[in-house]
Amino acid sequence: MKKEDFKIGKVVWNKGHNEFMTVVKEPYMVGSAGYCVDVTDDKGVIIQMIPILAFQEKLVIPSKYRDYVEFPEITHKFYFTFGVGQPNEGCYVEIEAEDYSKAREEMVSRYGTKWSFQYTEKSWKYDKSKDKNWMHVARLYGHELDSNPTNQAELFNLKRID
C-alpha cells in the first residue's frame, strides 16, 4: 500500500497482527523503517510506528471475521438498443449488473432476443471529435453541426425504457 492510502479513520488489515486496525495518525517517516502509521487495534489500544509495509493491499478476510464483514456488490451499467423493425425500435434499456454476461442474461429475461446491440459504459459514450462521419450522422439524425451529443441515446435520438 502507498502512504496516500492511509487516512485517519481508515480501517486496514495488518497481516502480521492478523487483525483489523484503524489509522489514528497519517504516515510519517521513521529512519530506515520507512513510512509508519499509528493505529488502534480492535480493543482500542494504540499501537505506534507500524511500517506501512505491514499492511496488506488486497484483503483476505479470515474465516472468524467473515460473518461481520459486508461486501458491497460492484455493478456496472450496460446499455441495450433495439433495431429497425423490432418491437421497441428507437429505444434503449439501461441495466446494472456485475458483468457483461449477467447484464445480457437480464436483458434476455426481460425482452428475449428481440434487441440489437449491447454497450459497456465506455462504448455507450460518444465523442464527435473522434467520428470522421459526424457531418453525415448529424444530417441523418437531425443534429445541428455544432451540437454535442455525449452518448448513443443522444446521438441516435433514442428513448429510455425500463
C-alpha positions in Angstrom: 0.0 0.0 0.0 1.1 3.6 -0.6 1.2 6.3 2.1 -1.6 8.1 0.3 -3.9 5.1 1.2 -3.6 5.7 4.9 -6.1 8.3 6.1 -7.2 8.9 9.7 -10.2 6.7 10.4 -9.5 4.2 7.6 -9.8 0.5 8.7 -6.8 -1.6 7.4 -5.7 -5.2 7.7 -2.4 -5.9 9.4 -1.2 -9.2 8.2 1.4 -9.6 10.9 -1.0 -9.0 13.8 -3.8 -10.9 11.9 -6.4 -8.2 12.7 -8.2 -5.1 11.5 -6.8 -1.8 12.8 -7.9 1.8 12.5 -5.4 4.5 11.4 -5.2 7.3 14.0 -2.1 9.2 12.6 -1.3 9.6 9.0 2.1 8.2 7.7 5.3 9.7 8.9 8.9 8.8 8.1 10.9 6.8 10.6 14.6 6.4 9.5 15.3 3.0 8.0 11.8 1.7 8.7 10.3 4.0 6.1 6.8 5.4 6.4 4.9 4.3 9.6 1.4 4.8 11.0 -0.2 4.8 14.4 -3.3 2.6 14.7 -5.7 1.2 17.2 -6.5 -2.5 17.5 -9.9 -4.0 18.0 -9.6 -3.3 21.8 -8.8 0.4 21.3 -5.2 0.0 22.2 -3.0 2.5 20.3 0.0 0.9 18.5 2.6 3.3 17.3 5.2 3.2 14.5 3.9 0.3 12.4 5.6 0.3 9.0 3.0 0.7 6.2 4.5 -2.4 4.6 2.9 -4.5 7.4 -0.5 -3.8 5.8 -2.0 -5.8 3.0 -3.5 -4.1 0.0 -5.7 -7.0 -1.1 -7.6 -8.1 2.0 -8.1 -11.7 2.7 -10.8 -12.0 5.3 -10.1 -14.6 8.0 -13.0 -17.0 8.5 -13.5 -15.8 12.1 -14.4 -12.3 10.7 -16.4 -13.3 7.5 -19.8 -13.1 9.3 -19.0 -9.5 10.4 -18.0 -8.0 7.1 -20.3 -6.8 4.3 -19.2 -6.7 0.8 -20.9 -4.2 -1.4 -21.8 -5.6 -4.8 -19.8 -4.0 -7.6 -22.0 -3.2 -10.6 -21.5 -1.7 -14.0 -24.0 -0.1 -16.3 -24.8 -1.7 -19.6 -27.0 -0.4 -22.4 -29.0 -2.3 -25.0 -30.6 -0.9 -28.1 -33.4 -2.1 -30.4 -33.1 -2.2 -34.1 -35.3 -1.3 -37.1 -38.5 -3.3 -37.2 -38.1 -4.6 -33.6 -40.9 -4.1 -31.1 -39.0 -1.3 -29.2 -37.4 0.4 -32.2 -35.8 3.7 -31.3 -35.5 2.8 -27.6 -32.8 1.7 -25.2 -32.6 -0.1 -21.9 -30.0 0.5 -19.1 -29.2 -2.5 -16.9 -26.8 -2.6 -13.9 -25.1 -5.9 -13.4 -21.8 -7.5 -12.1 -20.5 -8.2 -15.6 -21.3 -8.2 -19.3 -22.8 -11.7 -19.4 -25.1 -11.2 -16.4 -26.4 -8.0 -18.0 -27.0 -9.9 -21.2 -28.9 -12.6 -19.2 -31.1 -10.0 -17.6 -31.8 -8.4 -21.0 -32.8 -11.7 -22.5 -35.0 -12.4 -19.5 -36.8 -9.1 -20.0 -37.0 -8.8 -23.8 -36.0 -12.2 -25.2 -33.6 -11.8 -28.2 -35.6 -9.0 -29.9 -32.9 -6.4 -29.5 -29.8 -5.3 -31.4 -26.7 -4.2 -29.5 -25.1 -4.3 -26.1 -22.8 -1.5 -24.9 -20.5 -1.0 -21.9 -20.4 2.4 -20.2 -17.3 3.2 -22.2 -18.7 2.2 -25.6 -22.0 4.0 -24.8 -20.2 7.3 -24.7 -19.9 9.3 -27.8 -17.3 11.9 -28.9 -18.0 13.6 -32.2 -14.4 14.7 -32.5 -13.4 11.1 -32.9 -16.1 10.4 -35.5 -14.9 11.1 -39.1 -18.6 10.7 -40.2 -20.0 13.3 -37.8 -21.3 15.6 -40.5 -23.2 12.7 -42.2 -24.5 11.4 -38.9 -25.6 14.9 -37.8 -27.6 15.4 -41.0 -29.1 11.9 -40.9 -30.4 12.3 -37.3 -31.3 16.0 -37.4 -28.5 17.4 -35.3 -27.0 20.9 -35.8 -23.3 20.6 -36.7 -22.4 22.5 -33.5 -24.4 20.2 -31.2 -22.5 17.9 -29.0 -24.2 14.5 -28.2 -22.3 12.7 -25.4 -23.8 9.2 -25.7 -25.5 6.8 -28.2 -29.0 7.8 -26.9 -28.4 11.5 -27.7 -26.7 10.7 -31.0 -29.5 8.5 -32.3 -32.4 10.2 -30.5 -33.2 7.0 -28.5 -35.8 6.9 -25.7 -35.1 5.1 -22.5 -37.5 2.4 -21.4 -37.4 0.0 -18.5 
